Amino acid sequence: MIRNKQQAAKQASDAHRVNIQRSLEHRLQVARANGDEQLIRQLESEMSYFN
């Protein structure tokens, strides 16, 4: 049972990380389209935490 809980927690954690990465990628695309250099730098910095 503990193993199942650990697996479920890891899957939830992985899914959460993937969702955050997707959101950051989308926000970065929008920032680039709008030419917002400050936001681009900020989002690229945030993305570096996930790589």
C-alpha distance matrix in Angstrom:
0.0 3.8 5.3 5.1 6.4 8.7 9.8 10.6 12.4 14.3 15.3 16.5 18.3 19.9 21.1 22.5 24.4 25.8 27.0 28.7 30.4 31.6 33.0 34.7 36.2 37.6 39.0 40.6 42.2 43.7 44.9 46.6 48.2 49.5 50.7 48.9 49.0 47.5 44.4 44.1 44.1 41.6 39.1 39.6 38.8 35.6 34.7 35.2 32.1 30.0 31.8
3.8 0.0 3.8 5.4 5.1 6.1 8.5 9.8 10.5 12.2 14.1 15.2 16.3 18.2 19.8 20.9 22.5 24.3 25.6 26.9 28.6 30.2 31.5 32.9 34.6 36.2 37.4 38.8 40.7 42.2 43.1 44.8 46.6 47.9 48.8 46.9 46.7 45.1 42.2 41.9 41.6 39.1 36.9 37.3 36.2 33.0 32.3 32.6 29.4 27.5 29.3
5.3 3.8 0.0 3.8 5.4 5.0 6.1 8.5 9.8 10.5 12.2 14.1 15.1 16.3 18.2 19.8 21.0 22.4 24.2 25.7 26.9 28.5 30.2 31.5 32.8 34.6 36.1 37.2 39.0 40.7 41.8 43.2 45.0 46.5 47.4 45.7 45.5 44.1 41.2 40.6 40.3 38.0 35.6 35.7 34.9 31.9 30.7 31.0 28.0 25.8 27.3
5.1 5.4 3.8 0.0 3.8 5.4 5.0 6.0 8.5 9.8 10.4 12.1 14.0 15.1 16.3 18.1 19.8 20.9 22.3 24.2 25.6 26.8 28.4 30.2 31.4 32.8 34.5 35.9 37.4 39.0 40.3 41.9 43.4 44.9 46.1 44.5 44.5 43.3 40.2 39.6 39.8 37.4 34.8 35.2 34.6 31.4 30.2 30.9 28.0 25.6 27.3
6.4 5.1 5.4 3.8 0.0 3.8 5.4 5.0 6.0 8.5 9.8 10.4 12.1 14.1 15.2 16.3 18.2 19.9 20.9 22.4 24.3 25.7 26.8 28.5 30.2 31.5 32.8 34.4 36.2 37.5 38.6 40.4 42.1 43.3 44.4 42.6 42.7 41.2 38.1 37.8 37.9 35.2 32.9 33.5 32.7 29.4 28.6 29.3 26.2 24.1 26.2
8.7 6.1 5.0 5.4 3.8 0.0 3.8 5.4 5.1 6.2 8.6 9.9 10.4 12.2 14.2 15.2 16.4 18.3 19.9 21.1 22.5 24.3 25.7 27.0 28.6 30.3 31.5 32.8 34.7 36.3 37.2 38.8 40.7 42.0 42.8 41.0 40.8 39.3 36.4 35.9 35.7 33.2 30.9 31.2 30.3 27.2 26.3 26.6 23.5 21.5 23.3
9.8 8.5 6.1 5.0 5.4 3.8 0.0 3.8 5.4 5.1 6.1 8.6 9.8 10.5 12.2 14.1 15.3 16.4 18.3 20.0 21.1 22.5 24.3 25.7 26.9 28.6 30.2 31.4 33.0 34.8 36.0 37.3 39.1 40.7 41.6 40.0 40.0 38.8 35.8 35.0 35.1 32.9 30.2 30.4 29.9 26.8 25.4 26.0 23.2 20.7 22.3
10.6 9.8 8.5 6.0 5.0 5.4 3.8 0.0 3.8 5.5 5.1 6.1 8.5 9.8 10.5 12.1 14.2 15.3 16.4 18.3 20.0 21.0 22.4 24.3 25.7 27.0 28.5 30.1 31.6 33.1 34.4 36.1 37.6 39.0 40.2 38.6 38.8 37.6 34.4 34.0 34.3 31.8 29.1 29.8 29.4 26.0 24.9 26.0 23.2 20.7 22.8
12.4 10.5 9.8 8.5 6.0 5.1 5.4 3.8 0.0 3.8 5.5 5.1 6.1 8.6 9.9 10.4 12.3 14.3 15.3 16.5 18.4 20.0 21.1 22.5 24.3 25.8 26.9 28.4 30.4 31.7 32.7 34.5 36.3 37.4 38.4 36.6 36.6 35.1 32.1 31.8 31.8 29.2 26.8 27.5 26.8 23.4 22.6 23.5 20.4 18.3 20.8
14.3 12.2 10.5 9.8 8.5 6.2 5.1 5.5 3.8 0.0 3.8 5.4 5.0 6.0 8.5 9.7 10.5 12.2 14.2 15.3 16.5 18.3 19.9 21.1 22.5 24.4 25.7 26.8 28.7 30.4 31.3 32.8 34.7 36.1 36.9 35.2 35.0 33.8 30.8 30.1 30.1 27.8 25.2 25.5 24.9 21.7 20.5 21.1 18.3 15.8 17.8
15.3 14.1 12.2 10.4 9.8 8.6 6.1 5.1 5.5 3.8 0.0 3.8 5.4 5.1 6.1 8.5 9.9 10.5 12.2 14.2 15.3 16.5 18.3 20.0 21.0 22.6 24.3 25.6 27.0 28.8 30.1 31.5 33.1 34.7 35.8 34.4 34.5 33.5 30.3 29.6 30.0 27.8 24.9 25.3 25.2 22.0 20.4 21.6 19.2 16.3 18.2
16.5 15.2 14.1 12.1 10.4 9.9 8.6 6.1 5.1 5.4 3.8 0.0 3.8 5.5 5.1 6.1 8.6 9.9 10.5 12.3 14.3 15.3 16.4 18.3 19.9 21.1 22.5 24.2 25.8 27.1 28.4 30.2 31.7 33.0 34.2 32.5 32.9 31.7 28.4 28.1 28.6 26.1 23.3 24.2 24.0 20.5 19.5 21.1 18.4 15.9 18.5
18.3 16.3 15.1 14.0 12.1 10.4 9.8 8.5 6.1 5.0 5.4 3.8 0.0 3.8 5.5 5.1 6.2 8.7 9.9 10.7 12.4 14.3 15.4 16.6 18.4 20.1 21.1 22.5 24.5 26.0 26.8 28.5 30.4 31.6 32.5 30.6 30.6 29.3 26.2 25.8 25.9 23.4 20.8 21.5 21.0 17.6 16.6 17.8 15.0 12.7 15.4
19.9 18.2 16.3 15.1 14.1 12.2 10.5 9.8 8.6 6.0 5.1 5.5 3.8 0.0 3.8 5.4 5.1 6.2 8.7 10.0 10.6 12.4 14.3 15.4 16.5 18.5 20.0 21.0 22.7 24.6 25.6 26.9 28.8 30.4 31.2 29.7 29.6 28.7 25.6 24.7 25.0 23.0 20.0 20.3 20.2 17.1 15.4 16.6 14.3 11.3 13.4
21.1 19.8 18.2 16.3 15.2 14.2 12.2 10.5 9.9 8.5 6.1 5.1 5.5 3.8 0.0 3.8 5.5 5.1 6.2 8.7 9.9 10.6 12.3 14.3 15.3 16.6 18.3 19.9 21.2 22.8 24.2 25.7 27.2 28.7 30.0 28.6 29.0 28.3 24.9 24.2 25.0 22.9 19.7 20.5 20.9 17.6 15.9 17.9 16.0 12.9 15.3
22.5 20.9 19.8 18.1 16.3 15.2 14.1 12.1 10.4 9.7 8.5 6.1 5.1 5.4 3.8 0.0 3.8 5.5 5.1 6.2 8.7 10.0 10.6 12.3 14.3 15.5 16.5 18.3 20.1 21.3 22.4 24.3 25.9 27.0 28.2 26.5 26.9 25.7 22.4 22.1 22.8 20.3 17.4 18.6 18.6 15.0 14.1 16.3 14.0 11.6 14.7
24.4 22.5 21.0 19.8 18.2 16.4 15.3 14.2 12.3 10.5 9.9 8.6 6.2 5.1 5.5 3.8 0.0 3.8 5.5 5.1 6.2 8.7 9.9 10.6 12.3 14.3 15.3 16.3 18.4 20.1 20.8 22.4 24.4 25.7 26.4 24.7 24.7 23.7 20.5 19.8 20.2 18.0 15.0 15.6 15.7 12.3 10.9 12.8 10.6 7.9 10.9
25.8 24.3 22.4 20.9 19.9 18.3 16.4 15.3 14.3 12.2 10.5 9.9 8.7 6.2 5.1 5.5 3.8 0.0 3.8 5.5 5.1 6.2 8.6 9.9 10.5 12.3 14.2 15.2 16.6 18.5 19.8 21.0 22.6 24.4 25.4 24.2 24.4 23.9 20.7 19.5 20.4 18.7 15.3 15.8 16.7 13.6 11.4 13.7 12.6 9.3 11.4
27.0 25.6 24.2 22.3 20.9 19.9 18.3 16.4 15.3 14.2 12.2 10.5 9.9 8.7 6.2 5.1 5.5 3.8 0.0 3.8 5.4 5.1 6.1 8.6 9.9 10.6 12.3 14.1 15.4 16.7 18.2 19.9 21.2 22.7 24.1 22.8 23.5 22.9 19.3 18.8 20.1 18.1 14.7 16.0 17.0 13.7 12.2 15.2 14.0 11.4 14.1
28.7 26.9 25.7 24.2 22.4 21.1 20.0 18.3 16.5 15.3 14.2 12.3 10.7 10.0 8.7 6.2 5.1 5.5 3.8 0.0 3.8 5.5 5.1 6.1 8.6 9.9 10.5 12.1 14.3 15.4 16.2 18.2 19.9 21.0 22.0 20.3 20.7 19.7 16.3 15.9 16.9 14.6 11.4 13.0 13.6 10.1 9.2 12.3 11.0 9.0 12.2
30.4 28.6 26.9 25.6 24.3 22.5 21.1 20.0 18.4 16.5 15.3 14.3 12.4 10.6 9.9 8.7 6.2 5.1 5.4 3.8 0.0 3.8 5.4 5.1 6.1 8.6 9.8 10.4 12.3 14.3 15.1 16.3 18.3 19.9 20.6 19.3 19.3 18.9 15.7 14.4 15.4 13.9 10.4 10.9 12.2 9.3 7.1 10.2 9.9 7.3 9.6
31.6 30.2 28.5 26.8 25.7 24.3 22.5 21.0 20.0 18.3 16.5 15.3 14.3 12.4 10.6 10.0 8.7 6.2 5.1 5.5 3.8 0.0 3.8 5.5 5.1 6.2 8.6 9.8 10.6 12.5 14.2 15.3 16.6 18.5 19.8 18.9 19.7 19.7 16.2 15.0 16.8 15.6 11.8 12.8 14.8 12.2 10.0 13.4 13.6 11.0 12.9
33.0 31.5 30.2 28.4 26.8 25.7 24.3 22.4 21.1 19.9 18.3 16.4 15.4 14.3 12.3 10.6 9.9 8.6 6.1 5.1 5.4 3.8 0.0 3.8 5.4 5.2 6.1 8.5 9.9 10.7 12.2 14.2 15.4 16.6 18.1 16.8 17.9 17.5 13.9 13.4 15.5 13.7 10.2 12.2 14.0 11.2 10.2 13.9 13.9 12.2 14.6
34.7 32.9 31.5 30.2 28.5 27.0 25.7 24.3 22.5 21.1 20.0 18.3 16.6 15.4 14.3 12.3 10.6 9.9 8.6 6.1 5.1 5.5 3.8 0.0 3.8 5.4 5.1 6.0 8.6 9.9 10.2 12.1 14.1 15.1 15.9 14.4 14.9 14.5 11.0 10.2 11.9 10.3 6.6 8.5 10.4 7.9 6.9 10.7 11.3 10.2 12.4
36.2 34.6 32.8 31.4 30.2 28.6 26.9 25.7 24.3 22.5 21.0 19.9 18.4 16.5 15.3 14.3 12.3 10.5 9.9 8.6 6.1 5.1 5.4 3.8 0.0 3.8 5.5 5.0 6.2 8.7 9.8 10.5 12.3 14.3 15.0 14.4 14.9 15.4 12.2 10.3 12.5 12.1 8.3 9.0 11.8 10.3 8.1 11.6 13.0 11.4 12.5
37.6 36.2 34.6 32.8 31.5 30.3 28.6 27.0 25.8 24.4 22.6 21.1 20.1 18.5 16.6 15.5 14.3 12.3 10.6 9.9 8.6 6.2 5.2 5.4 3.8 0.0 3.8 5.3 5.1 6.4 8.6 9.9 10.7 12.5 14.2 13.8 15.2 15.9 12.4 11.3 14.2 13.6 10.1 11.7 14.6 12.9 11.5 15.1 16.3 14.8 16.2
39.0 37.4 36.1 34.5 32.8 31.5 30.2 28.5 26.9 25.7 24.3 22.5 21.1 20.0 18.3 16.5 15.3 14.2 12.3 10.5 9.8 8.6 6.1 5.1 5.5 3.8 0.0 3.8 5.4 5.1 6.1 8.6 9.8 10.5 12.0 10.8 12.4 12.6 9.0 8.6 11.6 10.6 7.6 10.1 12.7 11.2 10.9 14.5 15.7 15.1 16.8
40.6 38.8 37.2 35.9 34.4 32.8 31.4 30.1 28.4 26.8 25.6 24.2 22.5 21.0 19.9 18.3 16.3 15.2 14.1 12.1 10.4 9.8 8.5 6.0 5.0 5.3 3.8 0.0 3.8 5.4 5.0 6.1 8.5 9.8 10.2 9.4 10.1 10.9 7.8 6.0 9.1 9.2 6.2 7.5 10.8 10.3 9.5 12.6 14.7 14.3 15.3
42.2 40.7 39.0 37.4 36.2 34.7 33.0 31.6 30.4 28.7 27.0 25.8 24.5 22.7 21.2 20.1 18.4 16.6 15.4 14.3 12.3 10.6 9.9 8.6 6.2 5.1 5.4 3.8 0.0 3.8 5.5 5.2 6.2 8.6 9.8 10.3 11.6 13.4 10.6 8.7 12.1 12.8 10.0 10.8 14.3 14.0 12.6 15.7 17.9 17.0 17.6
43.7 42.2 40.7 39.0 37.5 36.3 34.8 33.1 31.7 30.4 28.8 27.1 26.0 24.6 22.8 21.3 20.1 18.5 16.7 15.4 14.3 12.5 10.7 9.9 8.7 6.4 5.1 5.4 3.8 0.0 3.8 5.4 5.0 6.2 8.5 8.7 11.2 12.6 9.8 9.1 12.9 13.1 10.9 12.7 15.8 15.3 14.8 18.0 19.9 19.3 20.5
44.9 43.1 41.8 40.3 38.6 37.2 36.0 34.4 32.7 31.3 30.1 28.4 26.8 25.6 24.2 22.4 20.8 19.8 18.2 16.2 15.1 14.2 12.2 10.2 9.8 8.6 6.1 5.0 5.5 3.8 0.0 3.8 5.4 5.1 6.0 5.2 7.5 8.9 6.3 5.8 9.6 10.2 8.8 10.6 13.5 13.7 13.7 16.6 18.7 18.9 19.9
46.6 44.8 43.2 41.9 40.4 38.8 37.3 36.1 34.5 32.8 31.5 30.2 28.5 26.9 25.7 24.3 22.4 21.0 19.9 18.2 16.3 15.3 14.2 12.1 10.5 9.9 8.6 6.1 5.2 5.4 3.8 0.0 3.8 5.3 4.9 6.3 7.4 10.1 8.6 6.6 10.1 11.9 10.5 11.0 14.4 15.2 14.6 17.0 19.7 19.6 20.0
48.2 46.6 45.0 43.4 42.1 40.7 39.1 37.6 36.3 34.7 33.1 31.7 30.4 28.8 27.2 25.9 24.4 22.6 21.2 19.9 18.3 16.6 15.4 14.1 12.3 10.7 9.8 8.5 6.2 5.0 5.4 3.8 0.0 3.8 5.5 7.9 10.2 12.9 11.4 10.1 13.7 15.2 13.6 14.6 17.9 18.4 17.7 20.4 22.9 22.6 23.0
49.5 47.9 46.5 44.9 43.3 42.0 40.7 39.0 37.4 36.1 34.7 33.0 31.6 30.4 28.7 27.0 25.7 24.4 22.7 21.0 19.9 18.5 16.6 15.1 14.3 12.5 10.5 9.8 8.6 6.2 5.1 5.3 3.8 0.0 3.8 5.5 8.8 11.1 9.9 9.8 13.3 14.4 13.7 15.3 18.1 18.6 18.7 21.4 23.7 23.9 24.7
50.7 48.8 47.4 46.1 44.4 42.8 41.6 40.2 38.4 36.9 35.8 34.2 32.5 31.2 30.0 28.2 26.4 25.4 24.1 22.0 20.6 19.8 18.1 15.9 15.0 14.2 12.0 10.2 9.8 8.5 6.0 4.9 5.5 3.8 0.0 3.8 5.8 9.0 8.9 8.2 11.2 13.1 13.1 13.9 16.7 17.9 18.1 20.2 22.9 23.5 23.9
48.9 46.9 45.7 44.5 42.6 41.0 40.0 38.6 36.6 35.2 34.4 32.5 30.6 29.7 28.6 26.5 24.7 24.2 22.8 20.3 19.3 18.9 16.8 14.4 14.4 13.8 10.8 9.4 10.3 8.7 5.2 6.3 7.9 5.5 3.8 0.0 3.8 5.6 5.5 6.2 8.8 10.1 10.7 12.2 14.3 15.5 16.4 18.5 20.8 21.8 22.6
49.0 46.7 45.5 44.5 42.7 40.8 40.0 38.8 36.6 35.0 34.5 32.9 30.6 29.6 29.0 26.9 24.7 24.4 23.5 20.7 19.3 19.7 17.9 14.9 14.9 15.2 12.4 10.1 11.6 11.2 7.5 7.4 10.2 8.8 5.8 3.8 0.0 3.8 5.5 4.9 6.2 8.6 9.9 10.4 12.3 14.3 15.2 16.6 19.2 20.6 21.0
47.5 45.1 44.1 43.3 41.2 39.3 38.8 37.6 35.1 33.8 33.5 31.7 29.3 28.7 28.3 25.7 23.7 23.9 22.9 19.7 18.9 19.7 17.5 14.5 15.4 15.9 12.6 10.9 13.4 12.6 8.9 10.1 12.9 11.1 9.0 5.6 3.8 0.0 3.8 5.4 5.3 6.3 8.7 10.0 10.8 12.5 14.4 15.7 17.8 19.6 20.5
44.4 42.2 41.2 40.2 38.1 36.4 35.8 34.4 32.1 30.8 30.3 28.4 26.2 25.6 24.9 22.4 20.5 20.7 19.3 16.3 15.7 16.2 13.9 11.0 12.2 12.4 9.0 7.8 10.6 9.8 6.3 8.6 11.4 9.9 8.9 5.5 5.5 3.8 0.0 3.8 5.4 5.0 6.0 8.4 9.7 10.4 12.1 14.2 16.0 17.4 18.7
44.1 41.9 40.6 39.6 37.8 35.9 35.0 34.0 31.8 30.1 29.6 28.1 25.8 24.7 24.2 22.1 19.8 19.5 18.8 15.9 14.4 15.0 13.4 10.2 10.3 11.3 8.6 6.0 8.7 9.1 5.8 6.6 10.1 9.8 8.2 6.2 4.9 5.4 3.8 0.0 3.8 5.5 5.2 6.0 8.5 9.9 10.4 12.3 14.8 15.9 16.5
44.1 41.6 40.3 39.8 37.9 35.7 35.1 34.3 31.8 30.1 30.0 28.6 25.9 25.0 25.0 22.8 20.2 20.4 20.1 16.9 15.4 16.8 15.5 11.9 12.5 14.2 11.6 9.1 12.1 12.9 9.6 10.1 13.7 13.3 11.2 8.8 6.2 5.3 5.4 3.8 0.0 3.8 5.6 5.1 6.1 8.7 9.9 10.7 13.3 15.1 15.5
41.6 39.1 38.0 37.4 35.2 33.2 32.9 31.8 29.2 27.8 27.8 26.1 23.4 23.0 22.9 20.3 18.0 18.7 18.1 14.6 13.9 15.6 13.7 10.3 12.1 13.6 10.6 9.2 12.8 13.1 10.2 11.9 15.2 14.4 13.1 10.1 8.6 6.3 5.0 5.5 3.8 0.0 3.8 5.5 5.1 6.3 8.7 10.1 11.6 13.7 15.0
39.1 36.9 35.6 34.8 32.9 30.9 30.2 29.1 26.8 25.2 24.9 23.3 20.8 20.0 19.7 17.4 15.0 15.3 14.7 11.4 10.4 11.8 10.2 6.6 8.3 10.1 7.6 6.2 10.0 10.9 8.8 10.5 13.6 13.7 13.1 10.7 9.9 8.7 6.0 5.2 5.6 3.8 0.0 3.8 5.3 4.9 6.1 8.7 10.3 11.3 12.8
39.6 37.3 35.7 35.2 33.5 31.2 30.4 29.8 27.5 25.5 25.3 24.2 21.5 20.3 20.5 18.6 15.6 15.8 16.0 13.0 10.9 12.8 12.2 8.5 9.0 11.7 10.1 7.5 10.8 12.7 10.6 11.0 14.6 15.3 13.9 12.2 10.4 10.0 8.4 6.0 5.1 5.5 3.8 0.0 3.8 5.4 5.0 6.3 9.2 10.3 10.7
38.8 36.2 34.9 34.6 32.7 30.3 29.9 29.4 26.8 24.9 25.2 24.0 21.0 20.2 20.9 18.6 15.7 16.7 17.0 13.6 12.2 14.8 14.0 10.4 11.8 14.6 12.7 10.8 14.3 15.8 13.5 14.4 17.9 18.1 16.7 14.3 12.3 10.8 9.7 8.5 6.1 5.1 5.3 3.8 0.0 3.8 5.4 5.3 7.3 9.7 10.5
35.6 33.0 31.9 31.4 29.4 27.2 26.8 26.0 23.4 21.7 22.0 20.5 17.6 17.1 17.6 15.0 12.3 13.6 13.7 10.1 9.3 12.2 11.2 7.9 10.3 12.9 11.2 10.3 14.0 15.3 13.7 15.2 18.4 18.6 17.9 15.5 14.3 12.5 10.4 9.9 8.7 6.3 4.9 5.4 3.8 0.0 3.8 5.4 5.7 7.6 9.7
34.7 32.3 30.7 30.2 28.6 26.3 25.4 24.9 22.6 20.5 20.4 19.5 16.6 15.4 15.9 14.1 10.9 11.4 12.2 9.2 7.1 10.0 10.2 6.9 8.1 11.5 10.9 9.5 12.6 14.8 13.7 14.6 17.7 18.7 18.1 16.4 15.2 14.4 12.1 10.4 9.9 8.7 6.1 5.0 5.4 3.8 0.0 3.8 5.3 5.4 6.8
35.2 32.6 31.0 30.9 29.3 26.6 26.0 26.0 23.5 21.1 21.6 21.1 17.8 16.6 17.9 16.3 12.8 13.7 15.2 12.3 10.2 13.4 13.9 10.7 11.6 15.1 14.5 12.6 15.7 18.0 16.6 17.0 20.4 21.4 20.2 18.5 16.6 15.7 14.2 12.3 10.7 10.1 8.7 6.3 5.3 5.4 3.8 0.0 3.8 5.4 5.3
32.1 29.4 28.0 28.0 26.2 23.5 23.2 23.2 20.4 18.3 19.2 18.4 15.0 14.3 16.0 14.0 10.6 12.6 14.0 11.0 9.9 13.6 13.9 11.3 13.0 16.3 15.7 14.7 17.9 19.9 18.7 19.7 22.9 23.7 22.9 20.8 19.2 17.8 16.0 14.8 13.3 11.6 10.3 9.2 7.3 5.7 5.3 3.8 0.0 3.8 5.7
30.0 27.5 25.8 25.6 24.1 21.5 20.7 20.7 18.3 15.8 16.3 15.9 12.7 11.3 12.9 11.6 7.9 9.3 11.4 9.0 7.3 11.0 12.2 10.2 11.4 14.8 15.1 14.3 17.0 19.3 18.9 19.6 22.6 23.9 23.5 21.8 20.6 19.6 17.4 15.9 15.1 13.7 11.3 10.3 9.7 7.6 5.4 5.4 3.8 0.0 3.8
31.8 29.3 27.3 27.3 26.2 23.3 22.3 22.8 20.8 17.8 18.2 18.5 15.4 13.4 15.3 14.7 10.9 11.4 14.1 12.2 9.6 12.9 14.6 12.4 12.5 16.2 16.8 15.3 17.6 20.5 19.9 20.0 23.0 24.7 23.9 22.6 21.0 20.5 18.7 16.5 15.5 15.0 12.8 10.7 10.5 9.7 6.8 5.3 5.7 3.8 0.0
